[in-house]
């Protein structure tokens, strides 16, 4: 019995590694555009400036919300999905380890009224980040949390179905992985 559980665990880990590596290899970076985001014009209390890459045909729109500035990446001709980015201060002052990333993810999901999909387990990434699928209303979400020593970056993809979310996870990962924090603007 123990050997069966051990083999099952190893198989699950191998599948997780495969799923994390293969989407990165499958992304076509051709045509991706680098854009800069400065949150100060829409929220005078924010000095966050960063750059990211967006897929061909996509645009960004910034919104000020009760939780702070949100950057939305979307394709104007395809309303089926969008990616939202929230960057907040990292109160810990260091890159979050997987356990701390998971705690942050749980708090984020609770505050945003997102339910984790039953049976889905968070995927812990080499950079200390964590990714999981959830639902909110009629949307399925892919949620990716990563951090620097100063900021926590939450990248959420909104999709019509779990199948669409799993198909879009490579683009979600590319957008998340392309975010580069800049030196904050002096106030």
C-alpha positions in Angstrom: 0.0 0.0 0.0 2.8 2.4 0.9 4.6 1.7 -2.4 1.5 2.4 -4.4 1.0 5.8 -2.6 4.7 6.6 -3.1 4.5 5.7 -6.9 1.3 7.8 -7.2 3.0 10.7 -5.5 6.0 10.5 -7.8 3.6 10.3 -10.9 1.8 13.4 -9.7 5.0 15.3 -9.3 6.3 14.2 -12.7 3.0 15.4 -14.3 3.2 18.7 -12.4 6.8 19.3 -13.7 5.7 18.4 -17.2 2.8 20.8 -17.0 5.1 23.6 -15.8 7.8 23.1 -18.4 5.8 22.3 -21.5 3.6 25.5 -21.6 6.8 27.6 -21.4 8.2 25.7 -24.4 5.0 26.1 -26.4 4.7 29.9 -26.1 5.5 31.8 -29.3 7.1 35.0 -28.1 7.0 36.5 -31.7 4.9 39.7 -31.8 4.6 40.1 -28.0 4.8 43.8 -27.1 6.5 45.3 -24.1 4.4 48.0 -22.3 5.1 50.2 -19.3 2.6 50.7 -16.5 2.7 53.7 -14.1 -0.1 53.5 -11.5 0.4 57.1 -10.2 -1.8 58.8 -12.7 -4.9 56.8 -11.7 -4.1 56.4 -8.0 -2.1 59.2 -6.3 -1.1 57.0 -3.4 0.7 54.5 -5.7 4.2 54.8 -6.9 4.3 51.4 -8.6 5.9 51.4 -12.1 6.6 48.2 -14.0 6.8 46.7 -17.5 5.3 43.6 -18.9 4.9 41.8 -22.2 1.4 41.4 -23.7 0.3 39.0 -26.5 -0.3 40.3 -30.1 -3.6 42.1 -30.5 -3.9 42.8 -26.8 -4.2 46.1 -25.0 -4.0 47.3 -21.4 -6.5 49.3 -19.4 -5.9 50.5 -15.9 -8.7 50.9 -13.3 -8.6 52.2 -9.8 -10.6 50.0 -7.4 -11.2 49.8 -3.7 -8.2 47.4 -3.4 -6.0 49.7 -5.5 -4.9 50.0 -9.1 -5.6 47.0 -11.4 -4.0 46.6 -14.9 -6.2 44.6 -17.3 -4.7 42.9 -20.3 -7.4 42.0 -22.9 -8.0 41.5 -26.6 -10.6 44.0 -27.8 -11.9 41.6 -30.5 -12.1 38.6 -28.1 -14.1 39.1 -24.9 -13.7 35.5 -23.8 -10.8 36.1 -21.5 -8.8 38.7 -19.8 -5.9 38.9 -17.4 -5.8 41.3 -14.4 -2.7 42.3 -12.5 -2.7 43.6 -8.9 0.7 44.6 -7.4 0.7 45.3 -3.7 3.4 46.1 -1.1 5.1 43.0 0.4 4.7 43.4 4.1 7.1 40.5 4.8 10.0 42.4 3.2 11.5 39.3 1.5 10.5 37.0 -1.4 7.7 34.8 -0.1 8.4 31.1 0.2 5.8 28.6 -1.0 4.0 28.4 2.4 3.8 32.2 2.6 2.7 32.4 -1.0 0.0 29.9 -0.3 -1.2 31.9 2.7 -1.3 35.1 0.6 -3.2 33.2 -2.1 -5.8 31.9 0.4 -6.3 35.4 1.7 -6.6 36.9 -1.8 -9.1 34.3 -2.8 -11.2 34.8 0.3 -11.2 38.6 -0.1 -12.0 38.3 -3.8 -14.7 35.7 -3.2 -13.0 33.1 -5.3 -13.6 29.4 -4.6 -10.8 26.9 -5.3 -12.0 24.3 -7.8 -12.7 21.1 -5.9 -9.8 18.6 -6.2 -7.4 21.2 -7.7 -4.2 21.4 -5.8 -2.0 24.5 -5.9 1.1 24.2 -8.1 4.2 25.5 -6.3 6.7 27.0 -8.8 10.5 27.2 -8.7 10.4 31.0 -8.1 8.4 30.6 -4.8 5.2 31.4 -6.6 2.0 29.4 -6.5 -0.8 28.9 -9.1 -4.3 27.5 -8.7 -7.6 27.4 -10.5 -10.8 28.8 -9.0 -14.3 30.1 -9.8 -16.1 33.3 -9.2 -19.6 33.8 -10.5 -19.8 32.2 -14.0 -16.0 32.6 -14.6 -13.2 30.1 -14.1 -9.9 31.7 -13.0 -6.3 30.9 -13.1 -4.5 32.7 -10.2 -0.8 33.2 -10.0 1.0 34.7 -7.0 4.7 35.6 -7.0 6.8 38.2 -5.1 9.9 40.3 -4.9 11.2 41.6 -1.6 9.1 44.7 -2.0 6.0 43.7 -3.9 3.5 40.8 -4.2 2.3 40.3 -7.7 -1.1 38.7 -8.3 -2.0 37.8 -11.9 -5.5 36.4 -12.5 -6.8 35.1 -15.8 -10.6 35.1 -16.3 -12.0 32.4 -18.6 -15.4 30.9 -19.6 -14.5 27.3 -18.6 -11.8 25.3 -16.8 -10.8 23.9 -20.3 -10.3 27.5 -21.5 -8.3 28.3 -18.3 -6.0 25.4 -18.8 -5.5 26.3 -22.4 -4.7 29.9 -21.4 -2.3 29.1 -18.5 0.7 29.4 -20.8 -0.2 32.9 -21.7 -1.0 33.7 -18.0 2.4 32.4 -17.1 4.2 34.4 -19.8 2.5 37.6 -18.7 3.3 37.0 -15.1 6.9 36.0 -15.9 7.5 39.1 -18.0 6.6 41.6 -15.2 9.7 43.7 -14.3 9.4 46.1 -11.4 11.0 49.6 -12.0 12.4 52.0 -9.4 9.5 53.7 -7.7 8.6 57.2 -8.6 9.6 59.8 -6.0 6.7 61.6 -4.4 
